[in-house]
């Protein structure tokens, strides 16, 4: 059980050999959720987008596909994730359309009012306080910009909640908790989409 617990804990911040194994499965493991989330995203005027907690880099690639005229920045606090995301999107980085940075979502002060869109797939579970982090996200968005959160759990399904006991520092938030934190951070026009058969949620909020 110790090894299994250590492996699951790599979802929080992949590192070492187990982290490499986790990252190698992230892109495929999250693919269906990511694709469903992008299907909920309306057409928006996006010149600059940022993927917060970009993991293995597939969601960066999907942003580049959906907004072909945009520049996309990926941010992750795991050096292994940054390395993998850069490898996955090497061609777009070479073209000058993509940048992947090591960074912490709780401290994004260097890019104030830069982005039209921020996305966060399967990652806010590990953010150090929604109020603080959502305020940071609001700070890097232009006025009128959008923030989309996409989670496999709506905070009410027992199968997902059990992982809180296995993964250190994980918190599965309910929709009302997420909405409250978004409003406190200055977001409005919050729209919640629920998957028809799974506890997946995609929340879109406007600054």
N, C-alpha and C positions, 0 to 999 in steps of 0.2 A: 504493500500500500504506500510505503514511503516513496518509492520510485515513481509510482503513478501520480501521487500528489505533487511531486517535484515537476513532473512533466506538465500537468495541468496548470501549475503556477507559471509556466513559461508563456501562457497567454497574456500575462500582465506585462512582462518585460523580458522578451527572449534573450538568453545569453548562454554561452557555452555550447556543449554538444547537444544537450536536450533542446536548447533554444533553436539551434539550427534545424533540428527535426520538426519542431513546432512551426517555424517559419515556412519550411518546405511544404507544409500542408495547409497553410493559411489561405493562399490564393484559391485553391480548389475547394477547401472546406467552407469558405464564405461566399463562393461564387453565386449560388442561387439567391442568397439574401441580397447580395450586392446588386445583382441584375434586377431583382424585384424592386429594390429601393430606387434604382435609377428610373424604372418605369413609372414611379410615383412622382418624379421630378418634372415639373412643367417646363416648357420652353422659356428660357430666361436669357437676357442679354448679359453674357458672361465673357469678360476679357481676361480676368484673373480669378483663378479658383485655388482653394487650398484643401488638401486632404489631411485632416488632423488624426494622428495615430494611423499612419498609412500602412503599417504592417509590411506585407510582402510586395506591395506595389500594384496589385491588379486594379484596385479602385482608382488609382491615379490614371491607369490606362483607359479605364471606362470614362473618366472625366474628359480625357483628351479626345476620345472618340465622340462623345456627346457634344462637346463644344470645340469643334475643329479649328477655330480661330483663336482659341484661348491659350494662355500660359498657365500651367498647373504646377503648384508647389506641394510637395509632400513633406510632412513633419512627423517625426517619431523620436521618442527618447531612448529607444534601443538602438545602439550602434549596429547590431546585427540586422535589424529591420531596415535601417537606412541603407546598408550595404546591399541587401536583397532587393529593395525597391529600386535602387539605382541600376542594378543589374537587369531587372525586369523591364525597365523603361530606358535602357541605354540609348536606343536610337533617337528617342524624342529629346533626351538630354543633349545629345550631340547636335540635334537640330536647333537647340535653343528654346524649345517649347516647354521644357520641364526642368525643375530643380527639386532635389530632395535634400532636406536639412535635418540635422539632429537638433531637437528642441523639445521644450516642455510646454504643454498646453496651459499650464498655470502661470507661465511667464512669456507672453508674446508681445511685449512692449515695442519691439524693434520694427514692427510692421503695421503701424497704426493706419486704419482706413485705407487698406491696400486692396482688399479682395471684394469681388462681387458675390462670391459664393464660397461657403465653407461646408464641408461634409465630414461626418464622423460615423464610421461604420464599426459596430461591435467594439466600441472603445470607451464610452463614457462610464462604463462600470468601474473603471480603474482611475478615473480622474480624481484628483485630491480636493473634492468639494465642488458641487455643481455651481453654486453661486459665484465663487471666485473664477472658475474656469469659463463659465458662460459669459461673464463680464469681460474676460480676456478675448473671447471669440467676438463679442460685440465690438470690441475695440479695434480689431483688425479688419472688420467689414466696413465697406463704404455705407453711407446712409442709403437706405433702400436695398441693401444687400440681404442675402438669404443664408440661413443656416439649416442644414438638414441632418438629422440624427436618425440612424437606422440601427435597430437592435433586434436580435432574435427573440428577446423576451420582453413582454409588456409589464413585467414585474408581478404578475399574478399567477403564472403557471408554476406548479410545484417542481416539474422536471428541471427547470432552469434555476430556480431558487436554491436547489440543493448544492449548486456549485459555489454559492457563497460560503459554505462550510468547508469547501475543499481548496479554494483559491484565495490566498491571503490578500486582503485589501479589496476584495471584489464587493460591489454593491449593485444589486439589480433594482433599478428605480421603476416606480410605477409611472404611468402617464401623468396623473395629477402632480406628482413630484417634479417631473421634468417640465411640465407647463409652468408651474409656480416659479421654478428657477429661471426659466426663459423670460418670464414677465418681469421678474426682479432685475434681470440683466438689461432690460430695455427692449426686448423683442415684442412684436405685436403680430397680429394676423396669423396666429398659430393654427396650423392645420394638421390633424392627426389621421393617418391612414393605417388601418389594421388589415393584415392578411386575412383572406376569407376562411382559411382552415388552420392556420398556424398562429402562434402568439407573437408574430413579427409585427413590428411597428416602424413606420417612417413618419417622422415629425418634421414639418417645414415651418420655419419661423422667419419673419421679416424684421429687419432692424428699423 
